[in-house]
Amino acid sequence: MACRRLWECLLNLLNFLLTLTGLAMVGYGAYLLVEWNTASSAGNDPVSPTSGHPEFSKFGRSMIYIPADVTGNFDTIYDFLEHHWKIAKWVALGAVVLEVIVEYY
């Protein structure tokens, strides 16, 4: 019994510390937002030098590029899901419901 109470106490302490850390992060974010708003509310700031520069838009292009599927696995998976769509959507809904049940119960 004493071991169980020790674990309960330690887990409650850990939960409290994580909650406190999360609240501190939210508070610090609010503080930074207020500081940023006061620093940027002067009104005479020039436009950001990177706002329309075409070189900076090239950085993210490689992240959104989807290469061609040379293996054919994507087509196989797509065909399978297309043929078994009713089952796939119920499995996906079941996974979401299971996550909600595990999270809140």
Backbone as CSV, one residue per row, in Angstrom:
resi,resn,N_x,N_y,N_z,CA_x,CA_y,CA_z,C_x,C_y,C_z
1,MET,0.814,-1.194,0.000,0.000,0.000,0.000,0.858,1.258,0.000
2,ALA,1.954,1.218,0.747,2.798,2.408,0.832,3.440,2.715,-0.517
3,CYS,3.769,1.667,-1.251,4.383,1.863,-2.559,3.402,2.540,-3.521
4,ARG,2.148,2.125,-3.439,1.129,2.711,-4.311,0.937,4.192,-3.988
5,ARG,0.897,4.530,-2.715,0.730,5.932,-2.320,1.932,6.767,-2.749
6,LEU,3.112,6.168,-2.694,4.307,6.879,-3.135,4.208,7.208,-4.620
7,TRP,3.810,6.211,-5.423,3.670,6.436,-6.865,2.587,7.460,-7.167
8,GLU,1.474,7.405,-6.433,0.410,8.393,-6.631,0.916,9.793,-6.322
9,CYS,1.663,9.911,-5.257,2.203,11.213,-4.871,3.192,11.723,-5.916
10,LEU,4.071,10.844,-6.385,5.051,11.251,-7.392,4.383,11.637,-8.708
11,LEU,3.368,10.878,-9.119,2.674,11.203,-10.358,1.878,12.497,-10.233
12,ASN,1.276,12.725,-9.067,0.581,13.994,-8.849,1.560,15.163,-8.874
13,LEU,2.720,14.976,-8.289,3.738,16.018,-8.308,4.208,16.286,-9.735
14,LEU,4.428,15.228,-10.504,4.832,15.385,-11.898,3.746,16.097,-12.699
15,ASN,2.496,15.724,-12.488,1.385,16.375,-13.173,1.333,17.858,-12.821
16,PHE,1.525,18.183,-11.549,1.529,19.577,-11.119,2.663,20.348,-11.783
17,LEU,3.857,19.758,-11.825,4.997,20.443,-12.429,4.797,20.655,-13.925
18,LEU,4.242,19.663,-14.607,3.985,19.824,-16.038,2.921,20.885,-16.293
19,THR,1.898,20.927,-15.459,0.872,21.961,-15.593,1.462,23.337,-15.349
20,LEU,2.282,23.454,-14.331,2.924,24.724,-14.020,3.844,25.166,-15.156
21,THR,4.572,24.232,-15.735,5.445,24.547,-16.859,4.635,25.008,-18.063
22,GLY,3.539,24.333,-18.341,2.683,24.734,-19.454,2.097,26.116,-19.261
23,LEU,1.640,26.408,-18.049,1.107,27.742,-17.769,2.194,28.806,-17.880
24,ALA,3.398,28.470,-17.457,4.506,29.414,-17.586,4.817,29.682,-19.055
25,MET,4.752,28.659,-19.892,4.996,28.845,-21.320,3.931,29.725,-21.954
26,VAL,2.675,29.506,-21.583,1.593,30.337,-22.112,1.762,31.781,-21.639
27,GLY,2.096,31.961,-20.377,2.317,33.305,-19.852,3.479,34.007,-20.530
28,TYR,4.560,33.290,-20.768,5.712,33.880,-21.441,5.360,34.232,-22.882
29,GLY,4.559,33.386,-23.531,4.108,33.701,-24.884,3.261,34.957,-24.919
30,ALA,2.379,35.118,-23.938,1.565,36.336,-23.861,2.453,37.555,-23.615
31,TYR,3.446,37.401,-22.749,4.384,38.497,-22.490,5.126,38.891,-23.767
32,LEU,5.609,37.907,-24.523,6.320,38.205,-25.763,5.404,38.851,-26.790
33,LEU,4.144,38.438,-26.833,3.189,39.045,-27.755,2.963,40.515,-27.410
34,VAL,2.829,40.827,-26.125,2.658,42.220,-25.705,3.905,43.031,-26.042
35,GLU,5.077,42.481,-25.778,6.318,43.183,-26.101,6.444,43.430,-27.598
36,TRP,6.081,42.448,-28.400,6.161,42.595,-29.849,5.174,43.645,-30.338
37,ASN,3.960,43.642,-29.776,2.968,44.637,-30.180,3.411,46.047,-29.815
38,THR,4.011,46.223,-28.652,4.463,47.566,-28.279,5.669,47.993,-29.101
39,ALA,6.522,47.063,-29.478,7.696,47.408,-30.276,7.328,47.705,-31.723
40,SER,6.286,47.067,-32.232,5.936,47.251,-33.639,4.803,48.240,-33.847
41,SER,4.367,48.937,-32.810,3.244,49.864,-32.961,3.701,51.300,-33.179
42,ALA,4.959,51.515,-33.509,5.449,52.871,-33.721,4.807,53.496,-34.955
43,GLY,4.505,52.719,-35.969,3.813,53.215,-37.140,4.723,53.705,-38.243
44,ASN,5.960,54.049,-37.952,6.857,54.551,-38.981,7.895,53.514,-39.394
45,ASP,7.644,52.262,-39.105,8.577,51.209,-39.477,8.540,51.000,-40.988
46,PRO,9.697,50.824,-41.607,9.688,50.528,-43.036,9.182,49.110,-43.279
47,VAL,8.834,48.849,-44.512,8.384,47.514,-44.882,9.553,46.553,-44.721
48,SER,9.253,45.370,-44.286,10.291,44.369,-44.079,11.061,44.137,-45.371
49,PRO,12.388,44.056,-45.321,13.162,43.880,-46.553,12.949,42.521,-47.210
50,THR,12.383,41.568,-46.510,12.175,40.247,-47.099,10.746,40.034,-47.565
51,SER,9.919,41.081,-47.547,8.500,40.876,-47.810,8.226,40.418,-49.234
52,GLY,8.908,40.962,-50.228,8.597,40.582,-51.594,9.783,40.041,-52.357
53,HIS,10.819,39.704,-51.668,12.037,39.253,-52.328,11.838,37.835,-52.857
54,PRO,12.060,37.598,-54.147,11.788,36.262,-54.705,12.757,35.179,-54.243
55,GLU,13.945,35.560,-53.787,14.908,34.550,-53.352,14.421,33.792,-52.122
56,PHE,13.681,34.456,-51.247,13.234,33.814,-50.018,12.079,32.854,-50.254
57,SER,11.370,33.019,-51.354,10.283,32.080,-51.642,10.818,30.757,-52.170
58,LYS,12.082,30.709,-52.564,12.669,29.469,-53.077,13.001,28.483,-51.963
59,PHE,13.150,28.973,-50.739,13.546,28.093,-49.645,12.509,27.015,-49.366
60,GLY,11.241,27.350,-49.428,10.199,26.400,-49.084,9.739,25.522,-50.224
61,ARG,10.220,25.780,-51.425,9.740,25.006,-52.567,10.129,23.540,-52.490
62,SER,11.294,23.263,-51.971,11.702,21.862,-51.878,10.876,21.109,-50.847
63,MET,10.270,21.829,-49.910,9.457,21.178,-48.892,8.094,20.755,-49.436
64,ILE,7.576,21.467,-50.443,6.257,21.133,-50.968,6.334,20.321,-52.252
65,TYR,7.518,20.048,-52.731,7.681,19.269,-53.944,7.425,17.795,-53.643
66,ILE,6.496,17.202,-54.365,6.188,15.785,-54.194,6.775,15.044,-55.390
67,PRO,7.750,14.197,-55.168,8.383,13.507,-56.293,7.466,12.450,-56.894
68,ALA,7.778,12.069,-58.110,7.005,11.023,-58.778,7.255,9.688,-58.087
69,ASP,6.218,8.861,-58.038,6.321,7.561,-57.384,6.847,6.543,-58.391
70,VAL,8.122,6.209,-58.275,8.719,5.270,-59.218,8.458,3.820,-58.820
71,THR,8.078,3.583,-57.564,7.848,2.212,-57.110,6.450,1.723,-57.428
72,GLY,5.499,2.633,-57.566,4.119,2.241,-57.812,3.350,1.923,-56.548
73,ASN,3.987,2.086,-55.385,3.314,1.789,-54.119,2.165,2.742,-53.843
74,PHE,2.335,4.005,-54.236,1.267,4.968,-53.993,0.016,4.586,-54.779
75,ASP,0.199,4.184,-56.023,-0.960,3.777,-56.829,-1.628,2.543,-56.239
76,THR,-0.838,1.617,-55.722,-1.399,0.412,-55.113,-2.227,0.760,-53.879
77,ILE,-1.680,1.613,-53.032,-2.404,2.018,-51.826,-3.651,2.805,-52.195
78,TYR,-3.530,3.701,-53.171,-4.674,4.510,-53.588,-5.780,3.628,-54.155
79,ASP,-5.412,2.657,-54.978,-6.423,1.744,-55.530,-7.091,0.925,-54.429
80,PHE,-6.299,0.454,-53.467,-6.866,-0.319,-52.363,-7.868,0.516,-51.574
81,LEU,-7.480,1.756,-51.240,-8.394,2.617,-50.490,-9.625,2.987,-51.307
82,GLU,-9.459,3.133,-52.602,-10.593,3.464,-53.459,-11.594,2.314,-53.500
83,HIS,-11.111,1.092,-53.524,-11.995,-0.076,-53.581,-12.609,-0.401,-52.220
84,HIS,-11.917,-0.096,-51.144,-12.380,-0.430,-49.798,-12.649,0.828,-48.978
85,TRP,-13.223,1.841,-49.601,-13.389,3.123,-48.937,-14.325,3.044,-47.736
86,LYS,-15.396,2.278,-47.824,-16.341,2.190,-46.712,-15.665,1.619,-45.466
87,ILE,-14.869,0.600,-45.644,-14.169,0.000,-44.508,-13.104,0.958,-43.975
88,ALA,-12.369,1.610,-44.877,-11.279,2.497,-44.463,-11.795,3.674,-43.647
89,LYS,-12.936,4.238,-44.045,-13.427,5.385,-43.281,-13.942,4.967,-41.910
90,TRP,-14.491,3.749,-41.786,-14.924,3.282,-40.470,-13.731,2.961,-39.581
91,VAL,-12.665,2.439,-40.174,-11.445,2.179,-39.401,-10.847,3.498,-38.911
92,ALA,-10.823,4.513,-39.777,-10.294,5.820,-39.374,-11.156,6.441,-38.278
93,LEU,-12.471,6.340,-38.415,-13.361,6.867,-37.382,-13.161,6.113,-36.070
94,GLY,-12.983,4.803,-36.154,-12.724,4.014,-34.954,-11.427,4.416,-34.276
95,ALA,-10.396,4.736,-35.066,-9.126,5.171,-34.483,-9.286,6.497,-33.751
96,VAL,-10.055,7.411,-34.333,-10.285,8.702,-33.680,-11.081,8.514,-32.395
97,VAL,-12.127,7.687,-32.439,-12.935,7.431,-31.246,-12.089,6.764,-30.167
98,LEU,-11.232,5.826,-30.556,-10.355,5.165,-29.595,-9.408,6.163,-28.932
99,GLU,-8.856,7.090,-29.700,-7.981,8.099,-29.117,-8.733,8.984,-28.133
100,VAL,-9.963,9.338,-28.457,-10.755,10.167,-27.546,-11.051,9.405,-26.266
101,ILE,-11.406,8.133,-26.397,-11.709,7.325,-25.212,-10.471,7.176,-24.331
102,VAL,-9.332,6.908,-24.943,-8.102,6.738,-24.169,-7.702,8.055,-23.507
103,GLU,-7.921,9.163,-24.193,-7.516,10.458,-23.655,-8.379,10.900,-22.484
104,TYR,-9.675,10.656,-22.542,-10.578,11.212,-21.545,-11.098,10.200,-20.530
105,TYR,-10.739,8.942,-20.643,-11.234,7.963,-19.666,-10.122,7.162,-19.097
